[in-house]
């Protein structure tokens, strides 16, 4: 399958441009992380973390969901994603997030976690198509903004029903579908198989967005070439390289590709931690969130896993993490300038 690279797509009358989307990721895509991605550029659409419909609809105590649903006034378009198993509760939650100002309401049918699936939410809905259809029907009737769905290729290897289910959901009013090539059974492993994405593209009238191991330009181009999808969604790759969305968008548009030096990477990483400290009430919470992202970010750096990752992960305070980051990037700047002895000495000491 071949053709031009996508630069934009429409969800009803909403233009998503560039055709590169930041995936919803639990414990990652909060407002602080999305601000990092938006400051770099390249995301035509951002998603919040996925939010339990019971919490939003008031059937469950707590206000954590309100923090998870936060977005900046200029963060447009933004999709608020909800999950659950009860059509009425999902409809009630959808009304609430619409009233908060969501550009799009998205239904999570892709999360593989036991916590979400045990209550028949997330990817468990793919094993119960009748319930999935009822939920989309109820939510569609409850809101006026665009409605989209994110799913996997199926629940298991012998039940890869994404094309059939996606068509049913389109007929009930879903206006775009994102498909991750993995099944719920695959969780975060499995052998790449994008055939169900391609089948869905061929069958549906609404845009289909390809998801799963899209981490850089080659993987994004391959997803489009293999499926004909209208756009791509970047998940964990955005933690490893926050510039990935911008670089993919530039390639799709035929523009020069942004290169990023050590100084810029250090600025973004330390700025992210500073912003987390400003948001979290305690340094412990800020450090924990920082470590989750830095665990991926450091793997994308020259010898980052050896010289930086463990130093950050074993830090007991944000100040220790800051010191580790600064020490590493001092070495990296020397490496980039051709002064290798300091970098080599640090590697030798780490070994």
JOVEN-V63726 format. One record per pair of residues at least 6 apart in sequence whose ideal C-beta (glycine too) atoms are under 7 Angstrom apart, sorted by sequence separation. I is the first residue (numbers start at 0). J is the second residue. If there is no record, write none. Layout:
i:I j:J
i:I j:J
//
This chain:
i:36 j:42
i:53 j:59
i:83 j:89
i:115 j:121
i:116 j:122
i:124 j:130
i:125 j:131
i:153 j:159
i:212 j:218
i:213 j:219
i:222 j:228
i:237 j:243
i:249 j:255
i:250 j:256
i:276 j:282
i:279 j:285
i:297 j:303
i:298 j:304
i:314 j:320
i:7 j:14
i:8 j:15
i:21 j:28
i:54 j:61
i:70 j:77
i:97 j:104
i:116 j:123
i:124 j:131
i:139 j:146
i:152 j:159
i:153 j:160
i:200 j:207
i:236 j:243
i:237 j:244
i:249 j:256
i:297 j:304
i:300 j:307
i:7 j:15
i:37 j:45
i:51 j:59
i:81 j:89
i:96 j:104
i:119 j:127
i:138 j:146
i:153 j:161
i:168 j:176
i:181 j:189
i:199 j:207
i:223 j:231
i:249 j:257
i:333 j:341
i:334 j:342
i:7 j:16
i:36 j:45
i:55 j:64
i:112 j:121
i:152 j:161
i:213 j:222
i:222 j:231
i:276 j:285
i:311 j:320
i:314 j:323
i:333 j:342
i:6 j:16
i:7 j:17
i:8 j:18
i:54 j:64
i:111 j:121
i:233 j:243
i:246 j:256
i:275 j:285
i:297 j:307
i:298 j:308
i:6 j:17
i:7 j:18
i:68 j:79
i:81 j:92
i:93 j:104
i:110 j:121
i:111 j:122
i:119 j:130
i:150 j:161
i:165 j:176
i:180 j:191
i:196 j:207
i:233 j:244
i:246 j:257
i:297 j:308
i:330 j:341
i:6 j:18
i:21 j:33
i:33 j:45
i:81 j:93
i:109 j:121
i:110 j:122
i:180 j:192
i:219 j:231
i:245 j:257
i:311 j:323
i:330 j:342
i:5 j:18
i:51 j:64
i:107 j:120
i:108 j:121
i:109 j:122
i:135 j:148
i:180 j:193
i:196 j:209
i:209 j:222
i:272 j:285
i:275 j:288
i:310 j:323
i:311 j:324
i:50 j:64
i:107 j:121
i:108 j:122
i:150 j:164
i:275 j:289
i:294 j:308
i:297 j:311
i:21 j:36
i:81 j:96
i:150 j:165
i:180 j:195
i:242 j:257
i:330 j:345
i:108 j:124
i:180 j:196
i:193 j:209
i:231 j:247
i:307 j:323
i:50 j:67
i:79 j:96
i:108 j:125
i:161 j:178
i:178 j:195
i:209 j:226
i:242 j:259
i:272 j:289
i:28 j:46
i:50 j:68
i:178 j:196
i:213 j:231
i:271 j:289
i:293 j:311
i:294 j:312
i:28 j:47
i:29 j:48
i:48 j:67
i:209 j:228
i:213 j:232
i:214 j:233
i:28 j:48
i:47 j:67
i:148 j:168
i:208 j:228
i:213 j:233
i:307 j:327
i:21 j:42
i:47 j:68
i:178 j:199
i:191 j:212
i:207 j:228
i:208 j:229
i:215 j:236
i:271 j:292
i:290 j:311
i:306 j:327
i:19 j:41
i:20 j:42
i:26 j:48
i:79 j:101
i:207 j:229
i:208 j:230
i:209 j:231
i:210 j:232
i:214 j:236
i:290 j:312
i:19 j:42
i:20 j:43
i:23 j:46
i:25 j:48
i:47 j:70
i:78 j:101
i:81 j:104
i:108 j:131
i:159 j:182
i:176 j:199
i:206 j:229
i:208 j:231
i:213 j:236
i:17 j:41
i:19 j:43
i:20 j:44
i:21 j:45
i:22 j:46
i:23 j:47
i:24 j:48
i:25 j:49
i:77 j:101
i:78 j:102
i:206 j:230
i:208 j:232
i:210 j:234
i:306 j:330
i:18 j:43
i:21 j:46
i:23 j:48
i:77 j:102
i:78 j:103
i:79 j:104
i:80 j:105
i:81 j:106
i:82 j:107
i:125 j:150
i:148 j:173
i:214 j:239
i:268 j:293
i:17 j:43
i:23 j:49
i:55 j:81
i:76 j:102
i:81 j:107
i:125 j:151
i:146 j:172
i:147 j:173
i:150 j:176
i:152 j:178
i:156 j:182
i:200 j:226
i:241 j:267
i:16 j:43
i:75 j:102
i:76 j:103
i:78 j:105
i:80 j:107
i:146 j:173
i:147 j:174
i:155 j:182
i:176 j:203
i:200 j:227
i:15 j:43
i:68 j:96
i:82 j:110
i:106 j:134
i:125 j:153
i:126 j:154
i:146 j:174
i:147 j:175
i:148 j:176
i:149 j:177
i:150 j:178
i:151 j:179
i:152 j:180
i:154 j:182
i:155 j:183
i:156 j:184
i:197 j:225
i:200 j:228
i:215 j:243
i:219 j:247
i:268 j:296
i:286 j:314
i:15 j:44
i:45 j:74
i:50 j:79
i:52 j:81
i:106 j:135
i:122 j:151
i:125 j:154
i:145 j:174
i:147 j:176
i:152 j:181
i:153 j:182
i:154 j:183
i:155 j:184
i:176 j:205
i:178 j:207
i:193 j:222
i:197 j:226
i:214 j:243
i:50 j:80
i:52 j:82
i:53 j:83
i:58 j:88
i:151 j:181
i:152 j:182
i:154 j:184
i:175 j:205
i:181 j:211
i:196 j:226
i:197 j:227
i:216 j:246
i:286 j:316
i:301 j:331
i:49 j:80
i:50 j:81
i:51 j:82
i:52 j:83
i:68 j:99
i:151 j:182
i:174 j:205
i:175 j:206
i:176 j:207
i:177 j:208
i:178 j:209
i:179 j:210
i:180 j:211
i:216 j:247
i:286 j:317
i:289 j:320
i:44 j:76
i:45 j:77
i:46 j:78
i:47 j:79
i:49 j:81
i:51 j:83
i:56 j:88
i:106 j:138
i:122 j:154
i:126 j:158
i:128 j:160
i:139 j:171
i:151 j:183
i:173 j:205
i:178 j:210
i:179 j:211
i:193 j:225
i:196 j:228
i:285 j:317
i:47 j:80
i:49 j:82
i:82 j:115
i:131 j:164
i:135 j:168
i:139 j:172
i:162 j:195
i:175 j:208
i:177 j:210
i:193 j:226
i:301 j:334
i:44 j:78
i:46 j:80
i:84 j:118
i:104 j:138
i:161 j:195
i:165 j:199
i:169 j:203
i:216 j:250
i:282 j:316
i:286 j:320
i:53 j:88
i:56 j:91
i:84 j:119
i:125 j:160
i:132 j:167
i:136 j:171
i:169 j:204
i:282 j:317
i:52 j:88
i:56 j:92
i:84 j:120
i:128 j:164
i:132 j:168
i:135 j:171
i:159 j:195
i:162 j:198
i:166 j:202
i:169 j:205
i:37 j:74
i:52 j:89
i:55 j:92
i:83 j:120
i:131 j:168
i:135 j:172
i:162 j:199
i:166 j:203
i:29 j:67
i:82 j:120
i:104 j:142
i:135 j:173
i:161 j:199
i:165 j:203
i:30 j:69
i:56 j:95
i:82 j:121
i:125 j:164
i:128 j:167
i:132 j:171
i:306 j:345
i:30 j:70
i:52 j:92
i:55 j:95
i:104 j:144
i:108 j:148
i:109 j:149
i:162 j:202
i:306 j:346
i:33 j:74
i:55 j:96
i:103 j:144
i:108 j:149
i:109 j:150
i:276 j:317
i:305 j:346
i:102 j:144
i:103 j:145
i:104 j:146
i:105 j:147
i:106 j:148
i:107 j:149
i:108 j:150
i:109 j:151
i:101 j:144
i:105 j:148
i:152 j:195
i:306 j:349
i:103 j:147
i:105 j:149
i:302 j:346
i:305 j:349
i:89 j:134
i:93 j:138
i:97 j:142
i:272 j:317
i:84 j:130
i:86 j:133
i:90 j:137
i:94 j:141
i:97 j:144
i:86 j:134
i:89 j:137
i:90 j:138
i:93 j:141
i:94 j:142
i:272 j:320
i:89 j:138
i:93 j:142
i:272 j:321
i:87 j:137
i:90 j:140
i:86 j:137
i:90 j:141
i:269 j:321
i:238 j:292
i:177 j:232
i:269 j:324
i:239 j:295
i:268 j:324
i:23 j:80
i:238 j:295
i:239 j:296
i:49 j:107
i:125 j:183
i:238 j:296
i:46 j:105
i:239 j:298
i:240 j:299
i:265 j:324
i:235 j:295
i:239 j:299
i:15 j:76
i:49 j:110
i:122 j:183
i:13 j:76
i:265 j:328
i:116 j:183
i:261 j:328
i:78 j:147
i:80 j:149
i:109 j:179
i:261 j:331
i:262 j:332
i:261 j:332
i:111 j:183
i:261 j:335
i:111 j:186
i:260 j:335
i:13 j:102
i:10 j:103
i:13 j:145
i:11 j:145
i:10 j:145
i:10 j:147
i:11 j:174
i:10 j:174
i:10 j:175
i:20 j:208
i:22 j:210
i:10 j:206
i:0 j:197
i:8 j:206
i:36 j:237
i:39 j:241
i:42 j:244
i:39 j:242
i:41 j:244
i:41 j:245
i:36 j:241
i:40 j:245
i:35 j:241
i:39 j:245
i:41 j:247
i:41 j:248
i:36 j:244
i:20 j:230
i:22 j:232
i:24 j:234
i:18 j:229
i:19 j:230
i:22 j:233
i:27 j:238
i:18 j:230
i:19 j:231
i:20 j:232
i:21 j:233
i:22 j:234
i:19 j:233
i:15 j:230
i:4 j:220
i:21 j:237
i:5 j:223
i:4 j:223
i:8 j:229
i:8 j:230
i:1 j:224
i:21 j:244
i:0 j:224
i:5 j:229
i:0 j:225
i:2 j:227
i:5 j:230
i:19 j:244
i:0 j:226
i:0 j:227
i:19 j:247
i:19 j:248
i:17 j:248
i:35 j:267
i:18 j:251
i:17 j:251
i:17 j:252
i:35 j:271
i:31 j:271
i:34 j:274
i:31 j:274
i:31 j:275
i:6 j:251
i:5 j:251
i:6 j:252
i:4 j:251
i:31 j:278
i:32 j:292
i:27 j:291
i:26 j:291
i:27 j:292
//
